[in-house]
């Protein structure tokens, strides 16, 4: 049992799934530079591979990348923002001891029609995304249930909503966020999520990252 769980009117909230969402300071100026760096990386990748097609596989080839290792002040700024967010997340989760971690990050460039299948991030403790650029206008579609550019998170407790009733917080198994440039999201790596298609000619650019623990005996419950 997590001793940090709060008891209100005799009710304790069990097994919470925390999602950190906040906007970074000075994001506007930083994002312009981050976008330049990411598009330069993509162009260089195209030259190295000889693939002249629009777009590249730098998004899907994430395991070979370490974006935060780039020696640039704006990348150092982003690294500091991520580390501070991890500290805030851990404090909110009730961890009262030092935790060591490393970061691995990669850029995502979503052009028209691009999306990310339902997935989670194995072998990590926390995962997150920082949003560099988001389309301001999406095309209208005939269907009314499209959510272009959004990211959806899904209840990790399978079928927990089957007996929910009106007003019950368990009724909706999906939590949807419409990101804005400068926003940072952080969540447990086991949480399944899905990035809806970009139905726009504008670029949707983000930087995803994993928080990987450097093991210490103090972590053992």
C-alpha positions in Angstrom: 0.0 0.0 0.0 1.3 3.5 -0.9 1.5 5.4 2.4 1.3 8.7 0.5 -2.3 7.9 -0.7 -4.7 10.3 0.9 -7.8 9.3 2.9 -10.8 11.5 2.3 -14.1 10.8 4.1 -12.9 7.2 4.7 -12.1 6.6 1.0 -8.6 6.0 -0.3 -7.7 6.3 -4.0 -6.0 3.1 -5.1 -3.7 2.4 -8.0 -3.7 5.9 -9.6 -2.2 6.5 -13.1 -0.6 9.9 -13.0 -0.2 12.1 -16.1 1.9 15.2 -15.9 0.9 18.0 -18.3 2.5 21.5 -18.3 3.7 24.2 -20.6 7.4 25.0 -20.5 8.6 28.6 -20.0 10.4 30.3 -22.9 9.0 27.6 -25.3 8.3 29.8 -28.3 11.9 30.8 -28.9 13.2 27.4 -28.1 10.8 25.6 -30.4 11.9 27.6 -33.5 15.5 26.4 -32.9 14.4 22.8 -32.1 12.5 22.6 -35.3 15.5 23.8 -37.3 17.7 21.1 -35.6 15.1 18.3 -36.3 14.6 19.2 -39.9 18.4 19.4 -40.4 18.7 16.0 -38.9 16.1 14.6 -41.3 17.8 16.2 -44.3 21.2 14.8 -43.2 19.6 11.4 -42.7 18.2 11.5 -46.3 21.7 12.4 -47.6 23.3 9.5 -45.7 20.8 6.9 -46.8 20.3 8.2 -50.3 16.5 8.3 -49.8 15.2 11.5 -51.5 11.6 10.8 -50.7 9.7 13.4 -48.6 10.0 12.4 -45.0 12.3 9.8 -43.5 12.4 7.0 -41.0 14.0 9.1 -38.2 10.7 8.8 -36.3 10.4 5.0 -36.5 14.1 4.4 -36.1 14.1 5.7 -32.5 16.2 3.1 -30.8 19.4 4.3 -32.6 18.9 7.9 -31.6 19.9 10.1 -28.6 18.6 13.5 -29.4 19.4 15.0 -26.0 23.1 14.2 -26.6 23.3 17.0 -29.2 25.6 19.8 -28.0 23.4 22.8 -28.3 22.0 25.3 -25.6 18.4 24.7 -26.6 18.8 21.0 -26.3 20.3 21.5 -22.8 17.3 23.7 -22.0 14.9 20.9 -23.0 16.9 18.3 -21.0 16.6 20.5 -17.9 12.9 20.9 -18.5 12.4 17.1 -18.8 14.5 16.4 -15.7 12.6 19.0 -13.6 9.3 17.5 -14.8 10.5 14.0 -13.7 11.4 15.4 -10.3 7.9 17.0 -10.0 6.3 13.7 -11.1 8.2 11.6 -8.6 7.4 14.0 -5.7 3.7 13.9 -6.6 3.9 10.1 -6.6 5.2 10.2 -3.0 8.8 9.1 -3.5 10.8 10.6 -0.7 14.2 9.3 -1.7 16.7 10.1 -4.5 16.1 8.4 -7.8 18.7 8.1 -10.6 17.7 7.9 -14.2 18.9 8.4 -17.7 17.1 9.8 -20.7 16.8 8.7 -24.3 14.9 10.9 -26.8 14.1 11.0 -30.5 12.2 13.4 -32.8 8.8 12.7 -34.4 7.8 14.4 -37.7 4.2 13.8 -38.6 3.2 15.0 -42.0 -0.2 14.6 -43.6 -1.7 11.3 -42.8 1.0 10.2 -40.3 0.0 8.7 -37.0 1.4 6.4 -34.3 -0.3 3.0 -33.7 -1.4 2.0 -30.2 1.7 1.2 -28.2 3.6 1.6 -24.9 7.3 1.9 -24.1 8.8 -1.3 -22.7 12.0 -1.3 -20.6 11.4 2.3 -19.3 10.0 3.7 -16.1 8.4 6.9 -17.4 7.8 8.1 -20.9 6.9 11.5 -22.3 6.7 13.9 -25.2 7.6 17.5 -25.7 5.7 19.3 -28.5 7.7 21.5 -30.8 5.1 22.4 -33.5 1.4 21.7 -33.8 -0.8 22.4 -36.8 -3.1 25.3 -36.3 -5.7 24.1 -38.9 -6.9 20.6 -39.7 -9.0 19.6 -42.6 -12.7 18.9 -41.9 -13.8 15.4 -42.5 -17.2 13.8 -43.1 -16.9 11.8 -39.9 -17.5 13.6 -36.7 -15.4 11.2 -34.5 -11.9 12.1 -35.9 -9.5 13.8 -33.5 -6.6 14.9 -35.8 -3.3 15.6 -34.0 -4.6 14.5 -30.6 -3.0 11.9 -28.4 -5.2 9.4 -26.5 -4.3 7.4 -23.4 -6.1 4.3 -22.3 -7.1 2.9 -19.0 -4.6 0.1 -18.2 -7.2 -1.9 -16.3 -8.8 -4.0 -19.0 -12.5 -3.6 -19.2 -12.7 -1.5 -15.9 -15.5 0.6 -17.4 -17.9 -2.3 -18.1 -20.0 -1.7 -15.0 -19.5 2.0 -14.7 -22.6 4.2 -14.3 -23.4 7.8 -15.2 -21.1 10.2 -13.3 -18.6 7.4 -12.4 -15.0 8.4 -13.1 -14.4 4.9 -14.6 -16.9 5.2 -17.4 -14.5 6.6 -20.1 -11.5 4.3 -20.8 -9.9 7.0 -23.0 -8.2 10.3 -21.9 -7.6 12.5 -24.9 -5.2 15.5 -25.0 -4.9 18.0 -27.8 -1.3 19.2 -27.4 0.0 22.7 -28.0 3.5 23.7 -28.9 5.5 24.0 -25.7 3.5 21.4 -23.8 5.3 18.5 -22.1 3.5 15.3 -21.1 4.9 12.6 -18.8 3.3 9.3 -17.9 4.1 5.7 -16.8 5.7 3.8 -19.6 3.2 0.9 -19.4 0.4 3.2 -20.4 -0.9 2.5 -23.9 -1.4 5.5 -26.1 -2.3 6.4 -29.7 -1.4 9.5 -31.8 -4.3 10.4 -34.1 -3.5 11.2 -37.8 -2.3 14.6 -38.8 -5.0 15.7 -41.3 -3.1 18.9 -42.3 -0.3 20.1 -44.6 1.3 21.7 -41.5 4.0 19.7 -39.6 3.3 18.1 -36.3 6.7 17.9 -34.6 7.5 16.5 -31.2 10.3 15.0 -29.2 9.5 11.8 -27.4 11.7 10.4 -24.6 12.0 7.5 -22.1 13.1 7.8 -18.5 15.2 4.7 -17.6 16.1 4.0 -14.0 19.7 3.5 -13.0 19.1 0.6 -10.5 19.8 1.1 -6.8 18.9 -1.2 -3.9 16.8 1.5 -2.4 14.2 0.9 -5.1 13.2 -2.5 -3.7 9.9 -2.1 -1.9 
